[in-house]
Amino acid sequence: MSVVKFHNHACFSIEEGENYILVDPWFDGKVFNNSWSLLRATPFEEINLKKLNHIIYSHEHPDHLHFPTLSKIRELCNQNIVVHFPYRNKDNVRPVIEKQGYEYHVCDLNAQLTKISESISFGYFSDRIGEDHTIVFDIDGKILVNQNDHYTEDETIVLILERFPKIDILMTQFSLAGYYANEDDPDGLYERGHMWHLNRVLQYTEAFEPSCIIPFASFVYFCKHYNRYLNDYIVRPHEVVERVGKDITQLVTYGDEILWDRSDWQIRNQENLEKLEKLFDEERLIAPHSTVKLDTIVDRIRKWSNKIRFHQRLKKASLQTYVIELKDYTNTFIQFIPAFSGSARVLSNQAKRKACLSIPSDECEFMFRFPWGWDTAIIAATFSIKNEKLAKQLLSYMKDQYEK
């Protein structure tokens, strides 16, 4: 029989015979431009590295596909390890994986399950190529749905249930994962962040009708000066139990075996609830803030503008003038027009009313340095929206450029 264990955040393992499989391993370090940190690191000694032969990833976000963890695994393991990844239009993950010495296997979406052995198989399900996925595992004839932080589409849920009418376990995200409202909007943060995630767990529990749910993919805290406010709105494990019900919620902590029999995990739940609440209560370190020079930010924006494809320059969004306020400077703003790289310049307080975003300088620099910087900014949630229409227009335009 296979043994399934929870390890950290969105990571669990499946061990059976000669196979040892890891899913989404992130064991240490900070992600999303150092804005998220694990509640607890995972020592590599807790993982059966000598036997490890498969790693399955849900998507590219670094709290799932964490390259430093992957590099460390390669450093400690000499054997052949197959990395499984969902199909993408852009095959930009493959060369990074293969360069580290892994075998790379692409899995089609909504297709037949990939067999690891006679008793273990899995498949990716989603309507959106390039984003997150719900992964269905068949383990010894039992069905485990790893939803992680995927917002599974209704059509995808129907497809999964048509193929797998009985879901034994649903593993799903239960707490905050990005921007929901400005820091000075507690009602918005509570309703659109805290309560929305609690209701999300209940919504997907009702949709999939599993024998039990396991709240996971939320064992983090927000560790930057400008996003630590989110820690006041995180969802706690006891709230999931109260919202969804103690008869259906299985609480797991680090190194726990995931149990299929309800009577076994209900006995363990009370002890785990106390452990998890104590973990969430611990005082956390907030990283000191580092300010980036204004010239560096202006240079980043100009280089970003130069990379915009010519046929995209004439879009309405590319001709709009945007102003970004820098939170960690006094009355300091960056103004630019995406279609014209030379337009980026520093302004003083006369531009305050025109700002679409207020963001710390390090996040602003990161946002324009990397193609995925806009996504990281949303997930880090260090910014405040000043003009909703223009802010959404800018971020949508940056996303559009990345996807092209």
C-alpha positions as CSV (number, residue, x, y, z in Angstrom):
1,M,0.0,0.0,0.0
2,S,1.1,3.5,-0.8
3,V,2.0,6.0,2.0
4,V,1.1,9.6,1.5
5,K,2.7,12.3,3.7
6,F,2.3,16.0,4.1
7,H,5.6,17.9,4.3
8,N,5.2,21.7,3.9
9,H,2.9,24.3,2.4
10,A,1.7,22.6,-0.9
11,C,4.2,19.7,-0.8
12,F,3.4,16.0,-0.1
13,S,5.0,12.7,-1.0
14,I,3.7,9.4,-2.2
15,E,5.8,6.3,-1.4
16,E,5.1,2.9,-2.9
17,G,7.4,0.0,-3.7
18,E,10.4,1.4,-5.6
19,N,8.7,4.8,-6.1
20,Y,9.0,8.0,-4.1
21,I,7.2,11.0,-5.5
22,L,7.3,14.6,-4.4
23,V,4.7,17.2,-5.3
24,D,5.5,20.9,-5.3
25,P,8.5,20.9,-2.9
26,W,9.4,24.2,-1.3
27,F,11.5,23.5,1.8
28,D,13.2,26.7,2.8
29,G,13.8,30.4,1.9
30,K,11.6,33.2,0.8
31,V,9.6,33.6,-2.4
32,F,7.8,36.3,-4.5
33,N,10.7,38.8,-4.2
34,N,11.3,37.8,-0.5
35,S,7.7,38.7,0.5
36,W,6.5,35.2,1.6
37,S,8.2,33.0,4.1
38,L,7.3,29.4,5.3
39,L,5.9,29.1,8.8
40,R,8.5,26.3,9.3
41,A,11.3,25.0,7.1
42,T,11.6,21.4,6.1
43,P,14.9,19.7,6.8
44,F,16.0,17.6,3.8
45,E,16.6,14.7,6.2
46,E,12.9,14.3,6.5
47,I,12.6,13.4,2.8
48,N,13.5,10.0,1.4
49,L,16.0,11.4,-1.1
50,K,17.7,8.1,-1.7
51,K,14.5,6.7,-3.2
52,L,13.2,9.9,-4.9
53,N,12.5,9.3,-8.6
54,H,9.6,11.6,-9.5
55,I,8.7,15.2,-8.8
56,I,5.3,16.6,-9.9
57,Y,4.7,20.3,-10.3
58,S,1.4,22.1,-10.5
59,H,2.6,25.4,-12.0
60,E,5.5,27.9,-12.1
61,H,4.8,30.0,-9.0
62,P,7.9,29.8,-6.7
63,D,5.9,28.5,-3.7
64,H,5.3,25.4,-5.8
65,L,8.2,25.3,-8.4
66,H,11.0,26.4,-6.0
67,F,14.3,26.3,-7.9
68,P,16.6,26.5,-4.9
69,T,14.9,23.5,-3.4
70,L,15.1,21.7,-6.7
71,S,18.8,22.5,-6.9
72,K,19.4,21.2,-3.4
73,I,17.7,18.0,-4.2
74,R,19.9,17.6,-7.3
75,E,23.0,18.2,-5.1
76,L,21.9,15.5,-2.7
77,C,20.7,13.0,-5.3
78,N,22.6,11.2,-8.0
79,Q,19.9,9.0,-9.3
80,N,17.6,9.7,-12.3
81,I,14.6,11.8,-11.3
82,V,11.7,12.6,-13.7
83,V,10.1,16.1,-13.4
84,H,6.5,16.1,-14.6
85,F,5.1,19.4,-15.7
86,P,1.8,20.5,-17.4
87,Y,1.8,21.4,-21.1
88,R,2.6,25.1,-21.9
89,N,2.6,27.1,-25.1
90,K,6.0,28.4,-24.1
91,D,8.4,25.6,-23.2
92,N,10.6,27.9,-21.0
93,V,10.6,25.7,-17.9
94,R,12.1,22.6,-19.6
95,P,15.7,24.0,-20.3
96,V,16.0,25.2,-16.7
97,I,15.0,21.8,-15.4
98,E,17.1,19.8,-17.8
99,K,20.1,22.0,-17.1
100,Q,20.0,20.8,-13.5
101,G,20.2,17.2,-14.7
102,Y,16.6,16.2,-14.4
103,E,14.5,14.3,-17.0
104,Y,11.6,16.4,-18.1
105,H,8.2,15.0,-18.9
106,V,5.3,17.1,-20.3
107,C,1.7,16.1,-19.5
108,D,-1.2,17.0,-21.6
109,L,-4.2,18.7,-20.0
110,N,-7.5,16.9,-19.4
111,A,-6.1,13.7,-20.9
112,Q,-5.5,10.1,-19.7
113,L,-3.7,9.8,-16.4
114,T,0.1,9.4,-16.4
115,K,1.0,6.1,-14.8
116,I,3.9,6.0,-12.4
117,S,3.2,2.4,-11.4
118,E,0.3,0.0,-11.4
119,S,-1.1,1.6,-8.3
120,I,-0.2,5.3,-8.8
121,S,-1.3,7.6,-11.7
122,F,-2.1,11.3,-12.0
123,G,-3.3,13.9,-14.4
124,Y,-3.7,17.7,-14.9
125,F,-7.0,19.4,-15.3
126,S,-7.8,23.0,-16.3
127,D,-9.4,25.1,-19.0
128,R,-6.5,27.6,-19.0
129,I,-3.2,26.7,-20.5
130,G,-0.4,28.6,-18.8
131,E,-1.9,28.9,-15.3
132,D,-2.5,26.7,-12.3
133,H,-4.0,23.2,-12.5
134,T,-6.0,20.8,-10.4
135,I,-4.1,17.5,-10.2
136,V,-6.0,14.3,-9.8
137,F,-4.2,11.3,-8.3
138,D,-5.3,7.7,-8.4
139,I,-3.5,6.1,-5.5
140,D,-4.3,2.4,-4.8
141,G,-7.8,3.0,-6.3
142,K,-8.5,6.0,-4.2
143,I,-8.9,9.5,-5.6
144,L,-7.0,12.5,-4.2
145,V,-7.7,15.8,-5.8
146,N,-4.8,18.3,-5.3
147,Q,-6.4,21.6,-6.0
148,N,-3.6,23.6,-4.3
149,D,-4.4,27.3,-5.2
150,H,-6.2,26.6,-8.5
151,Y,-9.5,28.4,-9.0
152,T,-11.0,25.3,-10.7
153,E,-13.4,26.2,-13.4
154,D,-17.0,24.8,-13.3
155,E,-16.5,23.0,-16.5
156,T,-13.3,21.4,-15.2
157,I,-15.1,20.3,-12.0
158,V,-17.8,18.6,-14.2
159,L,-15.1,16.9,-16.2
160,I,-13.3,15.6,-13.2
161,L,-16.5,14.3,-11.5
162,E,-17.6,12.6,-14.8
163,R,-14.3,10.6,-14.8
164,F,-14.0,10.2,-11.0
165,P,-17.4,10.2,-9.4
166,K,-16.1,9.5,-5.9
167,I,-13.5,11.9,-4.5
168,D,-11.9,10.5,-1.4
169,I,-9.7,13.5,-0.5
170,L,-9.7,17.1,-1.6
171,M,-6.5,19.1,-0.7
172,T,-7.1,22.9,-1.2
173,Q,-5.7,26.3,-0.3
174,F,-7.4,27.9,2.7
175,S,-5.8,31.3,3.2
176,L,-4.6,34.6,1.7
177,A,-2.4,34.7,-1.4
178,G,-2.0,38.2,-2.6
179,Y,-3.7,41.6,-3.0
180,Y,-7.4,42.0,-1.9
181,A,-7.7,45.6,-0.8
182,N,-5.5,48.5,0.4
183,E,-4.0,48.3,3.8
184,D,-6.3,51.0,5.1
185,D,-9.4,49.1,4.0
186,P,-9.9,46.6,6.8
187,D,-13.5,45.7,5.7
188,G,-12.3,45.0,2.2
189,L,-9.4,42.9,3.5
190,Y,-11.7,40.9,5.8
191,E,-14.5,40.3,3.2
192,R,-12.5,39.9,0.0
193,G,-9.5,38.2,1.6
194,H,-10.3,36.4,4.9
195,M,-14.0,35.5,4.4
196,W,-13.6,34.9,0.6
197,H,-11.0,32.2,1.3
198,L,-13.1,30.5,4.0
199,N,-16.1,30.5,1.6
200,R,-13.8,29.2,-1.2
201,V,-13.0,26.1,0.8
202,L,-16.7,25.5,1.5
203,Q,-17.6,26.2,-2.2
204,Y,-15.2,23.6,-3.5
205,T,-16.1,21.1,-0.8
206,E,-19.7,21.3,-1.9
207,A,-18.7,21.1,-5.6
208,F,-16.4,18.1,-5.3
209,E,-18.3,16.3,-2.4
210,P,-15.1,14.6,-1.1
211,S,-15.1,12.2,1.8
212,C,-12.7,14.7,3.5
213,I,-10.9,17.9,2.8
214,I,-7.3,18.8,3.8
215,P,-6.6,22.5,4.2
216,F,-3.1,23.2,2.9
217,A,-1.0,25.4,0.5
218,S,-1.2,28.2,3.1
219,F,1.5,27.5,5.6
220,V,3.2,30.9,5.1
221,Y,3.3,34.4,6.5
222,F,3.9,37.7,4.9
223,C,7.4,38.8,5.8
224,K,8.0,42.3,4.3
225,H,7.5,45.6,6.0
226,Y,4.9,46.7,3.4
227,N,2.8,43.5,3.3
228,R,2.9,42.4,7.0
229,Y,-0.6,43.9,7.4
230,L,-1.9,40.7,5.6
231,N,-0.9,38.6,8.6
232,D,-3.9,40.2,10.5
233,Y,-6.3,38.6,8.0
234,I,-5.0,35.1,7.4
235,V,-7.4,32.2,7.9
236,R,-6.6,29.9,10.8
237,P,-7.1,26.1,10.8
238,H,-9.8,26.2,13.5
239,E,-11.8,28.5,11.2
240,V,-11.8,26.0,8.4
241,V,-13.0,23.3,10.8
242,E,-15.8,25.6,12.0
243,R,-16.8,26.6,8.5
244,V,-16.6,23.3,6.7
245,G,-17.3,20.9,9.6
246,K,-15.2,18.7,11.9
247,D,-16.6,15.5,10.4
248,I,-15.1,16.2,7.0
249,T,-11.9,18.2,7.7
250,Q,-8.6,16.3,8.2
251,L,-5.9,18.5,9.7
252,V,-2.3,17.5,8.9
253,T,0.9,18.9,10.2
254,Y,4.5,18.4,9.1
255,G,5.5,14.8,8.4
256,D,2.0,13.5,9.0
257,E,0.7,10.6,7.0
258,I,-2.5,11.5,5.1
259,L,-5.1,9.1,6.3
260,W,-8.0,7.7,4.2
261,D,-10.0,6.3,7.2
262,R,-12.2,8.9,8.9
263,S,-12.0,7.4,12.3
264,D,-8.2,7.6,12.3
265,W,-7.8,11.2,11.3
266,Q,-10.6,12.4,13.6
267,I,-8.7,11.0,16.6
268,R,-5.6,12.9,15.5
269,N,-7.4,16.2,14.6
270,Q,-7.6,17.6,18.1
271,E,-3.9,17.2,18.7
272,N,-3.1,18.6,15.3
273,L,-5.4,21.6,15.8
274,E,-3.5,22.6,18.9
275,K,-0.1,22.2,17.1
276,L,-1.2,24.2,14.1
277,E,-2.8,27.0,16.2
278,K,0.4,27.2,18.2
279,L,2.4,27.4,15.0
280,F,0.3,30.2,13.6
281,D,0.6,32.1,16.9
282,E,4.4,32.2,16.8
283,E,6.0,35.7,16.4
284,R,7.5,36.1,13.0
285,L,10.5,38.0,11.7
286,I,9.8,40.8,9.3
287,A,12.7,41.5,6.9
288,P,14.3,45.0,7.0
289,H,13.3,47.2,4.0
290,S,15.8,48.0,1.3
291,T,15.2,51.1,-0.8
292,V,16.2,51.1,-4.5
293,K,17.8,54.1,-6.1
294,L,15.5,56.3,-8.4
295,D,17.9,56.1,-11.3
296,T,17.8,52.3,-11.2
297,I,14.0,52.3,-11.4
298,V,13.9,54.7,-14.3
299,D,16.4,52.6,-16.1
300,R,14.3,49.5,-15.5
301,I,11.2,51.1,-16.9
302,R,13.1,52.3,-20.0
303,K,14.5,48.9,-20.7
304,W,11.0,47.4,-20.2
305,S,9.6,49.8,-22.7
306,N,12.2,48.9,-25.2
307,K,11.2,45.3,-25.1
308,I,7.6,46.0,-25.9
309,R,6.8,44.5,-29.3
310,F,6.3,47.1,-32.0
311,H,2.9,46.0,-33.0
312,Q,1.8,46.3,-29.4
313,R,3.0,49.9,-29.0
314,L,-0.1,51.4,-30.5
315,K,-2.5,49.8,-28.1
316,K,-4.5,52.4,-26.0
317,A,-2.8,51.1,-22.8
318,S,0.7,51.6,-24.3
319,L,0.0,55.3,-25.1
320,Q,-1.4,56.1,-21.7
321,T,0.6,58.2,-19.2
322,Y,1.1,56.3,-15.9
323,V,2.3,57.7,-12.6
324,I,3.5,55.4,-9.8
325,E,4.1,56.8,-6.3
326,L,7.0,55.3,-4.4
327,K,6.0,54.5,-0.8
328,D,9.4,54.6,0.7
329,Y,10.3,58.0,-0.7
330,T,8.8,61.4,0.3
331,N,6.5,62.9,-2.4
332,T,8.3,61.0,-5.1
333,F,6.7,59.6,-8.3
334,I,7.8,57.9,-11.5
335,Q,5.9,59.0,-14.7
336,F,6.2,57.0,-18.0
337,I,4.4,56.1,-21.2
338,P,5.0,52.5,-22.1
339,A,5.3,53.1,-25.8
340,F,8.1,55.6,-25.3
341,S,11.1,54.5,-23.3
342,G,12.5,57.9,-22.9
343,S,9.4,59.2,-21.2
344,A,10.3,57.6,-17.8
345,R,11.2,60.3,-15.3
346,V,11.1,61.2,-11.6
347,L,8.4,63.7,-10.5
348,S,7.8,65.5,-7.2
349,N,4.5,65.9,-5.3
350,Q,2.5,67.7,-8.0
351,A,1.8,64.3,-9.5
352,K,0.2,62.9,-6.3
353,R,-3.4,63.0,-7.5
354,K,-2.5,61.3,-10.8
355,A,-0.8,58.2,-9.3
356,C,-2.4,54.8,-10.2
357,L,-0.3,52.8,-7.7
358,S,1.7,53.4,-4.6
359,I,4.4,50.8,-4.2
360,P,7.8,50.5,-2.4
361,S,10.8,51.1,-4.6
362,D,12.1,47.5,-4.4
363,E,8.8,46.1,-5.6
364,C,8.6,48.7,-8.4
365,E,12.1,47.8,-9.7
366,F,11.3,44.1,-9.6
367,M,8.0,44.6,-11.4
368,F,9.7,46.1,-14.4
369,R,12.9,43.9,-14.2
370,F,11.2,40.5,-14.9
371,P,8.5,39.5,-17.3
372,W,6.5,38.0,-14.4
373,G,7.1,41.1,-12.2
374,W,3.5,42.3,-12.5
375,D,2.3,38.9,-11.1
376,T,4.8,39.0,-8.3
377,A,3.7,42.5,-7.3
378,I,0.1,41.3,-7.1
379,I,1.0,38.3,-4.9
380,A,3.4,40.3,-2.7
381,A,0.6,42.8,-2.1
382,T,2.9,45.6,-1.0
383,F,1.2,48.2,-3.1
384,S,-1.9,50.3,-2.7
385,I,-4.3,51.2,-5.6
386,K,-4.8,55.0,-6.1
387,N,-6.7,54.9,-9.4
388,E,-8.4,51.6,-9.9
389,K,-9.0,52.0,-13.7
390,L,-5.4,53.0,-14.5
391,A,-3.9,50.5,-12.1
392,K,-5.9,47.6,-13.6
393,Q,-5.1,48.9,-17.1
394,L,-1.3,48.9,-16.5
395,L,-1.2,45.5,-14.8
396,S,-3.4,44.0,-17.5
397,Y,-1.1,45.4,-20.2
398,M,2.0,44.0,-18.5
399,K,0.3,40.6,-18.3
400,D,-0.6,40.8,-21.9
401,Q,3.1,41.6,-22.9
402,Y,4.3,38.6,-20.8
403,E,1.8,36.2,-22.4
404,K,2.8,37.2,-25.9
